[in-house]
Amino acid sequence: MRAFDKFVISGASLAVLALLPGCLAGAVAAGAVTAAYVGGDLEAHLEGSPKRIVEASEAALEDMEVRVVSSDASGVDGKVVGRTALDKKVEITVGRETDTTSKISIRIDTFGDEKLSRQILDKIRAKL
């Protein structure tokens, strides 16, 4: 009987875990989650075209005294690469989702830096 109880508890736990990504996706769709830090990347959805967000990203990095190394944008996507004073790589990628929104991803160096990523995102939002 003990083995059966463990089996039932394990199955119930797996069922609950399987539902979590769906809940998170629902929260994102509802606008409850504005930015998510996942695996070293800060991801968010912003109002604006990739070109407009890339321009705002360049301005935000310049305000923070981060040297912009390269920048390119189209109507579909865009990318900005910068370097901090400590030579940490800042990579911002933008992809168009709808006619009015884009998805942005910010990564600092190899492993990410959530605090700096959020500061950059706040500056970008202020520039939009």
C-alpha positions in Angstrom: 0.0 0.0 0.0 2.9 2.4 0.7 4.2 2.0 -2.9 0.8 2.9 -4.2 0.6 6.0 -2.1 4.0 7.2 -3.3 2.9 6.5 -6.9 -0.3 8.6 -6.4 1.6 11.5 -4.8 4.3 11.4 -7.6 1.6 11.4 -10.3 -0.3 14.3 -8.7 3.0 16.3 -8.3 3.8 15.8 -12.0 0.3 16.8 -13.0 0.6 20.1 -11.0 4.0 20.8 -12.6 2.7 20.1 -16.0 0.1 22.8 -15.5 2.5 25.5 -14.4 3.9 26.6 -17.8 0.3 27.0 -19.0 -0.5 29.2 -16.0 2.6 31.4 -16.7 1.6 31.7 -20.3 -1.9 32.8 -19.3 -0.4 35.4 -16.9 1.8 36.7 -19.6 -1.1 37.0 -22.0 -3.1 38.8 -19.4 -0.4 41.3 -18.9 0.3 40.3 -15.3 3.9 39.5 -16.0 5.8 42.4 -17.7 9.2 40.9 -17.8 10.7 37.5 -17.1 14.3 36.6 -16.3 14.9 33.1 -17.7 18.3 31.4 -18.1 20.3 34.7 -18.0 18.0 36.5 -20.4 15.5 39.2 -19.4 12.5 39.0 -21.8 9.7 41.5 -22.1 7.0 42.6 -24.6 7.1 46.3 -25.5 4.9 48.6 -27.6 6.8 49.6 -30.8 8.5 48.4 -33.9 11.9 46.8 -33.7 13.4 49.9 -35.3 11.9 52.1 -32.6 13.0 49.8 -29.8 16.5 49.6 -31.2 16.7 53.4 -31.2 15.5 53.5 -27.7 18.0 50.8 -26.7 20.9 52.8 -28.2 19.8 55.9 -26.3 19.4 54.0 -23.0 22.8 52.5 -23.3 24.4 55.9 -24.1 22.6 57.4 -21.0 24.2 54.6 -18.9 27.6 55.3 -20.5 27.7 51.8 -22.1 29.6 52.0 -25.4 27.5 50.8 -28.3 29.6 48.5 -30.5 27.0 47.7 -33.2 23.4 48.3 -33.9 21.1 47.1 -36.7 17.4 47.1 -37.2 14.7 46.3 -39.8 11.0 46.1 -39.7 11.2 42.5 -38.6 14.0 42.4 -36.0 17.0 44.2 -34.6 20.0 43.9 -32.4 22.2 46.2 -30.3 25.5 45.2 -28.8 27.4 47.2 -26.3 30.3 47.0 -23.8 30.4 48.2 -20.2 33.5 49.8 -18.7 34.4 46.4 -17.3 34.1 45.0 -20.8 30.9 43.0 -20.1 29.0 42.4 -23.3 25.4 43.8 -23.4 23.3 42.2 -26.1 19.8 43.4 -26.8 17.7 41.5 -29.4 14.3 42.6 -30.7 11.8 40.7 -32.7 8.5 41.9 -34.1 5.4 40.1 -32.7 2.5 42.1 -34.1 2.1 45.3 -36.0 2.4 47.3 -32.7 4.4 45.1 -30.3 7.8 43.5 -30.2 9.6 41.1 -27.9 12.9 42.2 -26.4 15.6 40.1 -24.9 18.5 41.5 -22.8 21.6 39.4 -22.0 24.6 40.6 -20.0 27.8 38.6 -20.7 27.8 34.8 -20.7 25.7 34.1 -17.6 23.5 37.2 -17.4 23.0 39.9 -14.8 19.4 40.4 -13.8 19.9 43.7 -11.9 21.7 45.4 -14.8 19.3 43.9 -17.4 16.3 45.3 -15.5 18.0 48.7 -15.2 18.5 48.7 -19.0 14.9 47.6 -19.6 13.7 50.5 -17.4 15.8 53.0 -19.4 14.5 51.6 -22.7 10.9 51.9 -21.5 11.5 55.5 -20.5 12.9 56.3 -24.0 9.9 54.8 -25.7 
